[in-house]
Amino acid sequence: MRRREPIARVMRLVGGGWQGRFWYTNQTGDRIRFRLQISSTGTRREAETKAAELKRQADRLGYVPGFNDPPPPPEVEVRYTFSGFSERFYKLYALVENGRSEQRNKESHIRNHLLPFFGDMDIRDIDAEKVAEFKAVMQKKLKALPPKTKTMKKRQENEVVSPSTINRSLGTLRKMMNVACDWRYISSVPKIRDLRLDPVEQDCFTIEERDLFLETCLKYRPEWHCFFAVLAHTGLRRGEAAALRWEDIQFADRTIRVRRSRDRDGTEGPPKTREFRTVEMNSFVYELLKAHQHLKGPYVFYNSAGGKLDINGGAKVLKWVCRMAGLRAIRIHDFRHTFVTTALDKTGDVFAVMKIAGHKHLSTTQRYGHENKAARRRTVESIVTKKSEGATVATPDSETPACAQLATEVATEPLKLKIVGSEQ
């Protein structure tokens, strides 16, 4: 009969102390013999108790804690893929920090343009060279634009993007990399420069064109007249105008309180800048809204069926009225450009226009204000004085005899050169 192996034994060392001896099975299944000093003082019973405890731990863990700890496991390199980070970015940043329109834009840029290119690439590998490759791929889609491709459906079918879409996607990528640096996913942010685009002149109506449009709209589509008139005379965004309620119209103060905005899907939320503002009504808007009062519901504007006004449907009505009036077609948002341009042309008060339009930065208002020929003419005429008005322009007939004689001599006599240092 085989002798049973004791649980643990101890032996007194010559120099003092106790040595523990026992067998155990390590993590790989091999039998290991333990023979090390476990204490320098104490009785045999205390040493045996400690050796028995060490053996129990070794049988459970596969090693003796404090004596032959296993080497730490190799560090597994953590990969932060762009696809995984984009989900966290959208949930933790975009949905919290951005408005609904900006959330929709960022989601579209990531899904349609950034993810197809970067995919499962580690965000730490995204440098200026990768960004340049992305811009090159997007530029190929830009150059593939077939002629007369204007509608969004045709652009999607041909996988065509506009230059502004490329820059907006680069802006979303830039924000993602900045957030990744703040969250310490990456140590530095690569330089991401926008494409150099040709200047595009934004269109807007003149005062005469605006009044002609409103007259034509009142004649053919009177149910939309008040809506477009409020846009053109207050500078409200179309979502803000569509979400107006009668409680926001203060006839006593002649003001409009902008408290909410309606999205394309019909949902309502705070305005684009998430700031409330008050817009003053001029006499035209005041009388127009006075006559527009109704009992259909709490909203100021309704569609012909009595439901909430669909801001997408106004674009078709706008184009139809422009065609009937013989005007070029503009966008609904261009009424906002028209208001800012007209207000700056009439008053020149950039700060007041900025507050009315609800812009956060003065540069935005200056970008909306289009150059006006009348304003440029007033600028150049402002430096004219009475003396300059009475001055005459010099002509050959008004030249003095001395000037005429000098001009004749210069024209008829041959050119004589005097070389310095030479003897004639």
C-alpha positions in Angstrom: 0.0 0.0 0.0 1.4 3.3 -1.1 2.2 5.7 1.7 -0.2 8.7 1.8 1.6 12.0 1.1 1.3 14.3 4.1 -0.4 17.6 3.7 2.7 19.7 4.7 5.8 19.2 6.7 8.3 21.6 8.4 11.9 21.3 9.2 14.1 23.4 11.5 16.9 25.1 9.7 20.4 25.2 11.1 20.6 29.0 11.2 17.1 29.2 12.8 13.6 29.4 11.4 11.4 26.8 9.7 11.3 25.4 6.2 8.0 24.3 4.7 7.8 21.2 2.5 4.9 20.1 0.4 3.8 19.2 -3.1 1.1 21.0 -5.2 -0.1 21.1 -8.8 0.6 24.3 -10.7 -1.6 26.0 -13.3 -0.3 23.9 -16.2 -1.0 20.6 -14.3 2.6 19.8 -13.3 3.5 18.5 -9.8 5.8 21.0 -8.0 7.7 20.5 -4.8 7.9 23.5 -2.4 10.9 23.7 -0.1 11.4 27.3 1.1 11.8 29.0 4.4 8.4 30.1 5.7 9.3 31.7 9.0 12.3 32.8 11.0 10.8 32.4 14.5 8.0 30.7 16.3 7.3 27.1 17.4 6.9 24.0 15.3 3.1 24.0 15.6 2.9 27.6 14.3 5.2 26.7 11.4 3.1 23.6 10.5 -0.1 25.7 10.6 1.4 28.2 8.2 2.7 25.5 5.9 -0.7 23.9 5.8 -2.3 27.2 4.9 0.2 27.8 2.1 -0.5 24.3 0.7 -4.2 25.0 0.6 -3.7 28.2 -1.2 -1.2 26.6 -3.6 -3.8 23.8 -4.4 -6.4 26.4 -5.1 -4.4 28.9 -7.0 -1.7 26.8 -8.7 1.1 28.7 -7.0 2.3 29.7 -3.5 1.4 33.4 -2.9 4.3 35.5 -1.9 6.9 32.8 -2.9 6.6 31.8 -6.5 3.9 34.1 -7.9 3.3 33.5 -11.6 4.5 36.1 -14.1 1.8 38.6 -15.0 -0.1 37.8 -18.1 1.1 39.5 -21.3 -0.7 42.8 -21.9 -3.3 42.6 -24.6 -3.1 45.6 -26.9 -6.4 47.4 -26.7 -7.7 48.6 -30.1 -10.0 51.6 -30.2 -11.7 51.1 -33.6 -13.3 54.1 -35.3 -16.6 52.3 -35.6 -16.7 51.5 -31.9 -15.7 55.0 -30.9 -18.2 56.6 -33.3 -21.0 54.9 -31.4 -19.7 56.2 -28.1 -19.2 59.6 -29.6 -22.8 59.8 -30.8 -24.3 58.5 -27.6 -22.2 60.3 -25.1 -21.4 63.6 -26.9 -23.7 64.3 -29.8 -27.0 63.4 -28.1 -26.0 65.4 -25.0 -24.2 68.5 -26.4 -25.8 69.1 -29.8 -29.3 70.1 -30.9 -31.5 67.8 -33.0 -30.5 69.1 -36.4 -26.8 68.8 -35.5 -27.3 65.3 -34.2 -28.9 64.4 -37.5 -26.1 65.9 -39.4 -23.4 64.2 -37.5 -25.1 60.8 -37.7 -25.4 61.3 -41.5 -21.8 62.2 -41.9 -20.6 59.3 -39.9 -22.8 56.7 -41.5 -22.5 57.8 -45.1 -18.9 59.1 -45.4 -16.7 58.5 -42.4 -17.5 54.9 -41.5 -17.2 53.5 -45.1 -13.6 54.8 -45.2 -12.2 54.4 -41.7 -14.3 51.5 -40.6 -12.5 49.3 -38.0 -9.3 51.3 -38.3 -7.7 52.2 -34.9 -8.3 55.9 -34.2 -4.7 56.1 -33.0 -3.6 55.4 -36.6 -5.6 58.3 -38.0 -3.1 60.9 -38.9 -2.8 63.7 -41.4 -1.9 61.2 -44.2 -5.1 59.2 -43.6 -7.1 62.4 -43.6 -5.5 63.3 -46.9 -6.4 59.9 -48.3 -10.0 60.4 -47.2 -10.2 63.8 -48.9 -8.8 62.3 -52.1 -11.5 59.6 -52.1 -14.2 62.2 -51.5 -12.8 64.4 -54.2 -13.2 61.5 -56.7 -16.9 61.4 -55.9 -17.0 65.1 -56.3 -15.4 64.9 -59.8 -17.8 62.1 -60.8 -20.7 64.6 -60.6 -22.7 64.1 -63.9 -24.1 67.3 -65.5 -27.4 68.6 -64.3 -27.4 66.4 -61.2 -29.3 68.6 -58.7 -31.7 66.4 -56.8 -30.6 64.6 -53.7 -32.0 61.3 -55.0 -29.9 61.4 -58.1 -26.8 62.4 -56.1 -27.3 59.3 -53.8 -27.8 57.0 -56.8 -24.6 58.2 -58.4 -22.7 58.4 -55.0 -22.0 62.0 -55.6 -21.2 64.5 -52.8 -21.0 68.3 -52.9 -17.9 70.3 -51.7 -19.8 71.6 -48.7 -20.7 68.0 -47.7 -17.0 67.0 -47.7 -16.1 70.0 -45.5 -18.9 69.2 -43.1 -17.8 65.6 -42.9 -14.3 66.8 -42.2 -15.7 69.1 -39.4 -17.4 66.1 -37.8 -14.2 64.1 -38.0 -12.3 67.0 -36.4 -14.7 67.2 -33.6 -14.5 63.4 -33.0 -10.7 63.5 -32.8 -10.8 66.5 -30.4 -13.3 64.5 -28.2 -11.1 61.4 -28.4 -8.1 63.5 -27.2 -10.2 64.9 -24.3 -11.2 61.3 -23.4 -7.5 60.2 -23.7 -8.0 57.7 -26.5 -5.3 59.5 -28.4 -2.4 61.7 -27.4 -2.7 64.4 -30.1 -5.1 65.6 -32.7 -4.0 65.4 -36.4 -4.4 68.5 -38.5 -7.6 68.4 -40.5 -7.9 71.2 -43.1 -11.0 71.8 -45.1 -11.1 71.8 -48.9 -10.5 75.1 -50.6 -13.8 75.9 -52.3 -14.6 78.4 -54.9 -16.7 81.3 -53.5 -20.4 80.7 -53.9 -22.6 83.7 -53.9 -25.7 83.1 -51.7 -28.9 84.4 -53.2 -31.6 86.6 -51.7 -34.4 88.9 -52.8 -34.2 92.6 -53.1 -37.0 94.6 -51.5 -38.8 94.9 -54.8 -38.5 91.2 -55.5 -39.7 90.4 -51.9 -42.8 92.6 -52.2 -43.6 91.1 -55.7 -43.3 87.6 -54.3 -45.7 88.4 -51.4 -48.2 90.0 -53.7 -48.2 87.0 -56.0 -48.4 84.6 -53.0 -51.4 86.5 -51.6 -53.1 86.3 -55.0 -52.6 82.6 -55.8 -51.7 80.9 -52.4 -53.2 83.1 -49.7 -52.9 80.3 -47.1 -49.1 80.6 -47.2 -48.9 84.4 -47.5 -48.7 85.2 -43.7 -46.1 82.5 -43.2 -43.7 83.8 -45.9 -44.3 87.4 -44.9 -43.3 86.7 -41.3 -40.2 84.9 -42.5 -39.2 87.9 -44.7 -40.0 90.6 -42.2 -38.7 89.0 -39.0 -35.8 86.8 -40.0 -37.1 83.7 -38.2 -36.0 80.3 -39.2 -38.7 78.3 -40.8 -38.8 75.8 -38.0 -39.2 78.7 -35.5 -42.0 80.2 -37.5 -43.8 76.9 -37.9 -43.7 76.3 -34.1 -45.0 79.7 -33.1 -48.0 79.8 -30.8 -50.4 82.6 -30.1 -49.0 82.8 -26.6 -45.7 83.8 -28.1 -47.3 86.8 -29.9 -47.3 89.8 -27.6 -49.5 92.3 -29.4 -49.2 94.7 -26.4 -45.4 94.9 -26.7 -45.4 94.2 -30.5 -42.9 91.4 -29.9 -42.6 87.7 -30.8 -41.0 85.4 -28.3 -39.0 82.6 -29.9 -39.2 79.6 -27.5 -39.2 76.5 -29.7 -38.5 75.1 -33.2 -40.1 72.4 -35.3 -38.0 69.8 -37.0 -38.5 68.2 -40.3 -40.2 65.1 -38.7 -42.7 67.3 -36.8 -41.0 67.1 -33.4 -40.5 70.3 -31.4 -37.6 71.4 -29.2 -35.6 74.5 -28.3 -34.3 76.8 -31.0 -31.1 76.0 -32.9 -28.8 77.9 -30.5 -30.8 76.6 -27.5 -31.3 80.2 -26.5 -34.7 82.1 -26.2 -34.9 85.5 -27.8 -37.5 88.2 -28.5 -38.0 89.7 -31.9 -39.8 93.0 -32.5 -42.6 93.2 -35.0 -42.8 96.0 -37.5 -46.1 97.6 -38.4 -46.6 95.3 -41.4 -46.2 92.1 -39.4 -48.3 93.5 -36.5 -51.3 94.3 -38.7 -50.8 91.0 -40.6 -50.9 88.8 -37.5 -53.8 90.8 -36.1 -55.9 89.9 -39.2 -54.6 86.3 -39.2 -56.0 85.4 -35.8 -58.1 82.3 -35.8 -59.6 79.6 -33.5 -58.1 76.5 -35.2 -55.7 75.8 -32.3 -52.8 77.1 -30.3 -50.4 77.4 -33.3 -50.3 80.5 -35.5 -49.8 78.6 -38.7 -51.7 75.5 -39.9 -52.0 73.7 -43.2 -55.1 73.7 -45.4 -56.3 70.5 -43.7 -56.1 72.0 -40.2 -53.0 70.1 -39.1 -49.5 71.2 -38.1 -47.7 73.1 -40.8 -45.2 70.9 -42.7 -42.1 72.9 -43.2 -41.0 70.6 -46.1 -44.1 71.4 -48.1 -43.3 75.1 -48.1 -40.4 74.6 -50.5 -42.7 73.4 -53.3 -45.1 76.3 -52.8 -42.1 78.7 -52.8 -40.9 77.5 -56.2 -44.4 77.6 -57.7 -45.0 81.2 -56.5 -41.6 82.3 -57.8 -42.4 80.8 -61.2 -45.8 82.6 -61.3 -44.2 85.9 -60.3 -41.4 85.5 -62.9 -38.7 85.4 -60.2 -35.8 83.1 -59.8 -36.4 80.3 -57.4 -34.8 80.6 -53.9 -34.8 78.5 -50.8 -37.0 79.1 -47.8 -33.9 79.9 -45.7 -33.0 82.7 -48.2 -35.8 84.8 -46.7 -33.6 84.9 -43.6 -30.8 86.1 -45.8 -33.1 88.7 -47.3 -34.1 90.0 -43.9 -30.5 90.3 -42.7 -29.3 91.9 -45.9 -32.1 94.4 -46.0 -31.7 95.3 -42.3 -28.0 95.8 -42.6 -28.5 97.9 -45.8 -31.1 100.1 -44.2 -29.5 100.5 -40.7 -25.9 99.3 -40.7 -26.4 98.2 -37.1 -24.7 94.8 -37.1 -25.2 94.1 -33.4 -28.9 94.8 -33.5 -29.4 92.6 -36.5 -27.3 89.9 -34.8 -29.6 89.9 -31.7 -32.8 89.8 -33.8 -31.5 87.0 -36.0 -30.4 85.0 -33.0 -26.7 84.6 -34.0 -24.2 83.7 -31.4 -21.2 85.3 -33.2 -20.9 88.5 -35.1 -19.1 86.8 -38.0 -22.2 84.8 -38.7 -24.3 87.9 -39.2 -21.6 89.4 -41.4 -21.6 86.3 -43.6 -25.4 86.4 -44.0 -25.3 90.1 -45.0 -24.8 90.1 -48.7 -23.0 93.0 -50.5 -25.4 95.5 -51.8 -24.8 97.8 -54.8 -26.6 100.7 -53.1 -24.5 100.3 -49.9 -21.2 100.2 -51.9 -22.3 103.3 -53.9 -23.0 105.2 -50.6 -19.6 104.1 -49.3 -17.7 105.5 -52.3 -19.8 108.7 -52.4 -19.3 109.4 -48.7 -15.7 110.5 -49.4 -16.6 113.1 -52.0 -16.1 116.7 -50.9 -17.2 120.0 -52.4 -13.8 120.7 -53.7 -13.6 117.4 -55.5 -17.1 118.0 -57.0 -15.9 121.4 -58.5 -12.6 120.0 -59.8 -12.3 119.4 -63.6 -10.6 116.4 -65.2 -7.5 117.3 -67.1 -7.7 116.7 -70.9 -5.3 117.3 -73.8 -7.3 120.5 -74.7 -6.8 121.9 -71.2 -3.1 121.4 -71.0 -0.9 124.4 -70.5 1.4 125.6 -73.3 4.5 124.6 -71.3 3.1 121.1 -70.8 2.2 120.8 -74.5 5.7 122.0 -75.6 7.4 119.5 -73.2 5.3 116.7 -74.5 6.2 117.6 -78.1 9.9 117.7 -77.4 9.8 114.3 -75.7 7.9 112.8 -78.6 10.0 114.3 -81.4 13.6 114.5 -80.2 15.7 111.3 -80.4 16.7 109.5 -77.2 20.1 110.6 -75.9 21.9 108.4 -73.4 24.8 109.7 -71.3 27.0 107.0 -70.2 28.6 107.7 -66.9 32.4 107.5 -66.9 32.8 107.5 -70.7 34.6 110.2 -72.7 32.8 111.5 -75.8 
